[in-house]
Structure formats: C-alpha cells, structure tokens
Amino acid sequence: MEYRRLGKSGLKVSALSFGSWVTFGNQVGDTTAETLMKKAYDAGINFFDNAELYADGKSEEVMGDILKKMKWKRDTFLVSSKVYWGGKLPNQYGLSRKHVTEGCHAALKRLQVDYLDLFFCHRADRETPVEETVFTMNDLIRQGKILYWGTSEWTADTIMQAHYIAKENNLIGPTMEQPQYNMFHRERFELEYRRLYTEIGLGTTIWSPLASGILTNKYANGIPEGTRVQQPELQWLRDFVASEEGKTRIEKTKILAKLADDLGTTVSKLALAWCLKNPNVSTVILGATKNAQLDENLDALNVLPLITEEVSEKIEGILGNKPKFPLYG
Ligand SMILES: NC(=O)c1ccc[n+]([C@@H]2O[C@H](COP(=O)([O-])OP(=O)(O)OC[C@H]3O[C@@H](n4cnc5c(N)ncnc54)[C@H](OP(=O)(O)O)[C@@H]3O)[C@@H](O)[C@H]2O)c1
C-alpha cells in the first residue's frame, strides 16, 4: 500500500480507502461487510468512510460493530462520518451548530469510537452562515471529538471562504474535500479546485472512482442481477444509466476495456489507477459488494506504471472530456 499526505496536513492516508455507501446495512449482509473491511485493512487500507446518511445510520452501526469486534489498534485506522442529512425535521439536517454537534455525537455513538478522524460537511448549506459551521467544527476539534474537518461537493469559492474565515479567527479550517472524481467526471476536481491544492493545500478523498460501477464494463450488455443500479432507492442511477449520457459512457467503457486488455489489465483497475495518477488525489475511496471486486480493485496500484504518457493520450482520446483551462485566472 502507498500512503499519501492528506493535503498539507501531517495525516497519512492510504492511497486506496474503503467506503460503505449503498453497501453496509443495505445491499450487503453484515458478514460480507466484515469480510470486506478485514480484507481492506489487511491490504493496508487505513481509512474507512461513512456518513450519517448511509442506510439512515445503519451503515455506521455495522462499521462500528466491526471495528469493535476486530479490536484494531486505534492508531492503525481512520474513520470518518459526514453530517448534513440526519433526518427530515428542521434541525435534523443542514450545517447549523445544533445539527453539526448532534450529528457528530450520534456518529460517535454508532461507530463506537471516542473521536472521528475525519468529519465532513456532506454538502454546503445555504441556510447556515459559513462562519457558524467553521466555528462549530473548530469547537469539535478543541473538544477532541474530531481531528480534521472537511467538505464534500462544496464550490471552490465556498471552500476558500471557509478557509479565510478560519484564518482570520485563528481557527482550524477545512483540511480536505470529498468530491466525485473519475474518468467521466473531471471538471470540478481538475479545473474548479485547481488553485485550492496549491494555495490552501487541500487534501482530497475522492468518491465513485468507478462511476458507480459503469467503469467496470459490467453494463456492457444490459444490467446484471444484484448490481447497485437495481437498488430500489437508486432510481436516479437507473435513469442515468438509461439516459443518452449513460449510454455514451457505457460505449466509451467498452473501448477503454479493449485498451486495458491490450495492456494486460482490466478496465476497473485502469480506471482506478487513472485516478491515483493525479497527484492531487490523496485517497481513492473504493466501494465493493464482493470479495472478488475488492481483490481486483486493490491491485490498481500495480497498474499505475502502465499509464505512460502514450497511454494517457490514448485515454484522453477515448474520453474526449479533458477540461479546458481558461487563458486567464
Ligand atoms: N461524499 C459523497 O457525496 C459521496 C457520494 C458517493 C460515495 N461516497 C463515498 O465513496 C465511496 C465509493 O463510492 P462508490 O461506491 O460509488 O464507488 P465506485 O467504485 O464508483 O462503485 C462501487 C460499486 O461498483 C461495483 N464494483 C466495484 N468494483 C467492481 C469490480 N471490480 N467489478 C465489478 N463491479 C465492481 C460494486 O457495486 P455492484 O456490485 O452493486 O455493481 C461497488 O459497490 C462510498 O462508499 C462512499 O464512502 C461519497
């Protein structure tokens, strides 16, 4: 396993990490969840990602039980939660001092840990001043309940705003962002955030590196049984896969699969290695429902050397979506 610094912080995070969205407490049983987490840990993964939203808290409960059962030393793993969607009542969601504080306390209980290593604002909240959230996160750090805080899918401007509010008030600002990043979804990560990496030293824990499985080529001939796309609550994903853009991505994946084959690897590994190749990626969060998937994905680091200049250009040619940098700014 390779370990990278989380942005400019001193925290070392494994280049591959493991998340539980759709899977824990939902698509996979608790025994499978345990086998997958153990496999990830044994391979050197040190970061496990979670959120209050996932399976309405059940995902954190399942992960908490596994952490307790495994008895891994606390200084050998990082665990996260994300706050925003805790419920439907007025103060059960958003980034107010009340919900961020209560969301943190509830996650600590479900995960059965004394502190969260990483705590994310799952989205930005237009109804809470950024100051309120920055001060609250700083308080949680001072209280020892979280170690680092960050954002997920915030605009570059709002992340910068949070950074400067923290700076002006001698508080601890956001260390990391959790954005979607994969071969098909690049603009925000590569273009919008580009100055944040150098100017504030932002770390990144990227999600859906396989575009929810599309980049495995598993949808080449229709939707196989038991896949995420069939999960009842993911109608939007079913709609997306059936859309023109979804179909285009499936077709491009077929071509990428041919390239991967020529290189002696699989398209899943190539797609993950492509993310890892970007030095602004601190960690690629993997998702898996089966042992064999995780085995395959864990091998992605070995595929990194195959992505030469020439291969990168071939990939760009297939994707045709390289973000265009503005002439100024
Ligand atoms: N911050 C956010 O807003 C946000 C949003 C989404 C995710 N996340 C985080 O990022 C993590 C990863 O996201 P993701 O689960 O969407 O990642 P992903 O890698 O894009 O998709 C993972 C899914 O693809 C399928 N798959 C994975 N490897 C495969 C392989 N080798 N062969 C065939 N199928 C394979 C599995 O689903 P099936 O077996 O069902 O096909 C698996 O659950 C999440 O667990 C969560 O922690 C964060």
The ligand as an SDF file (V2000), in Angstrom:
LIG
                    3D

 48 52  0  0  0  0  0  0  0  0999 V2000
  -19.3430   12.4060   -0.3990 N   0  0  0  0  0  0  0  0  0  0  0  0
  -20.2700   11.9350   -1.1920 C   0  0  0  0  0  0  0  0  0  0  0  0
  -21.2260   12.6270   -1.5590 O   0  0  0  0  0  0  0  0  0  0  0  0
  -20.1630   10.5060   -1.6500 C   0  0  0  0  0  0  0  0  0  0  0  0
  -21.0200   10.0200   -2.6560 C   0  0  0  0  0  0  0  0  0  0  0  0
  -20.8680    8.7040   -3.0710 C   0  0  0  0  0  0  0  0  0  0  0  0
  -19.9010    7.8920   -2.4890 C   0  0  0  0  0  0  0  0  0  0  0  0
  -19.1020    8.3730   -1.4900 N   0  0  0  0  0  0  0  0  0  0  0  0
  -18.0760    7.5300   -0.8350 C   0  0  0  0  0  0  0  0  0  0  0  0
  -17.2390    6.9270   -1.8190 O   0  0  0  0  0  0  0  0  0  0  0  0
  -17.2830    5.5120   -1.6730 C   0  0  0  0  0  0  0  0  0  0  0  0
  -17.0720    4.8640   -3.0200 C   0  0  0  0  0  0  0  0  0  0  0  0
  -18.0990    5.2800   -3.9250 O   0  0  0  0  0  0  0  0  0  0  0  0
  -18.8110    4.2170   -4.8500 P   0  0  0  0  0  0  0  0  0  0  0  0
  -19.2480    3.0450   -4.0230 O   0  0  0  0  0  0  0  0  0  0  0  0
  -19.8080    4.9330   -5.6630 O   0  0  0  0  0  0  0  0  0  0  0  0
  -17.5390    3.7540   -5.7570 O   0  0  0  0  0  0  0  0  0  0  0  0
  -17.4830    3.0900   -7.2070 P   0  0  0  0  0  0  0  0  0  0  0  0
  -16.1370    2.4500   -7.2480 O   0  0  0  0  0  0  0  0  0  0  0  0
  -17.7870    4.0760   -8.2660 O   0  0  0  0  0  0  0  0  0  0  0  0
  -18.6350    1.9930   -7.2120 O   0  0  0  0  0  0  0  0  0  0  0  0
  -18.5510    0.8690   -6.3720 C   0  0  0  0  0  0  0  0  0  0  0  0
  -19.5300   -0.1890   -6.8230 C   0  0  0  0  0  0  0  0  0  0  0  0
  -19.1910   -0.6610   -8.1450 O   0  0  0  0  0  0  0  0  0  0  0  0
  -19.2690   -2.1000   -8.1930 C   0  0  0  0  0  0  0  0  0  0  0  0
  -17.8790   -2.5980   -8.3270 N   0  0  0  0  0  0  0  0  0  0  0  0
  -16.7790   -2.1420   -7.6620 C   0  0  0  0  0  0  0  0  0  0  0  0
  -15.6790   -2.8010   -8.0770 N   0  0  0  0  0  0  0  0  0  0  0  0
  -16.0670   -3.6760   -9.0060 C   0  0  0  0  0  0  0  0  0  0  0  0
  -15.3770   -4.6170   -9.7940 C   0  0  0  0  0  0  0  0  0  0  0  0
  -14.0580   -4.7540   -9.7070 N   0  0  0  0  0  0  0  0  0  0  0  0
  -16.1010   -5.3760  -10.6850 N   0  0  0  0  0  0  0  0  0  0  0  0
  -17.4350   -5.2200  -10.8020 C   0  0  0  0  0  0  0  0  0  0  0  0
  -18.1520   -4.3380  -10.0780 N   0  0  0  0  0  0  0  0  0  0  0  0
  -17.4780   -3.5650   -9.1750 C   0  0  0  0  0  0  0  0  0  0  0  0
  -19.9250   -2.5230   -6.8820 C   0  0  0  0  0  0  0  0  0  0  0  0
  -21.3320   -2.4090   -6.9980 O   0  0  0  0  0  0  0  0  0  0  0  0
  -22.2900   -3.6210   -7.5130 P   0  0  0  0  0  0  0  0  0  0  0  0
  -21.6780   -4.9080   -7.0980 O   0  0  0  0  0  0  0  0  0  0  0  0
  -23.5940   -3.3220   -6.8850 O   0  0  0  0  0  0  0  0  0  0  0  0
  -22.3420   -3.4770   -9.0080 O   0  0  0  0  0  0  0  0  0  0  0  0
  -19.4610   -1.4280   -5.9410 C   0  0  0  0  0  0  0  0  0  0  0  0
  -20.2410   -1.2960   -4.7930 O   0  0  0  0  0  0  0  0  0  0  0  0
  -18.6340    5.2540   -0.9930 C   0  0  0  0  0  0  0  0  0  0  0  0
  -18.6940    4.0220   -0.3280 O   0  0  0  0  0  0  0  0  0  0  0  0
  -18.6950    6.4040   -0.0300 C   0  0  0  0  0  0  0  0  0  0  0  0
  -17.8920    6.1460    1.0970 O   0  0  0  0  0  0  0  0  0  0  0  0
  -19.2290    9.6730   -1.0860 C   0  0  0  0  0  0  0  0  0  0  0  0
  1  2  1  0
  2  3  2  0
  2  4  1  0
  4  5  1  0
  4 48  2  0
  5  6  2  0
  6  7  1  0
  7  8  2  0
  8  9  1  0
  8 48  1  0
  9 10  1  0
  9 46  1  0
 10 11  1  0
 11 12  1  0
 11 44  1  0
 12 13  1  0
 13 14  1  0
 14 15  2  0
 14 16  1  0
 14 17  1  0
 17 18  1  0
 18 19  2  0
 18 20  1  0
 18 21  1  0
 21 22  1  0
 22 23  1  0
 23 24  1  0
 23 42  1  0
 24 25  1  0
 25 26  1  0
 25 36  1  0
 26 27  1  0
 26 35  1  0
 27 28  2  0
 28 29  1  0
 29 30  1  0
 29 35  2  0
 30 31  1  0
 30 32  2  0
 32 33  1  0
 33 34  2  0
 34 35  1  0
 36 37  1  0
 36 42  1  0
 37 38  1  0
 38 39  2  0
 38 40  1  0
 38 41  1  0
 42 43  1  0
 44 45  1  0
 44 46  1  0
 46 47  1  0
M  CHG  2   8   1  16  -1
M  END
$$$$
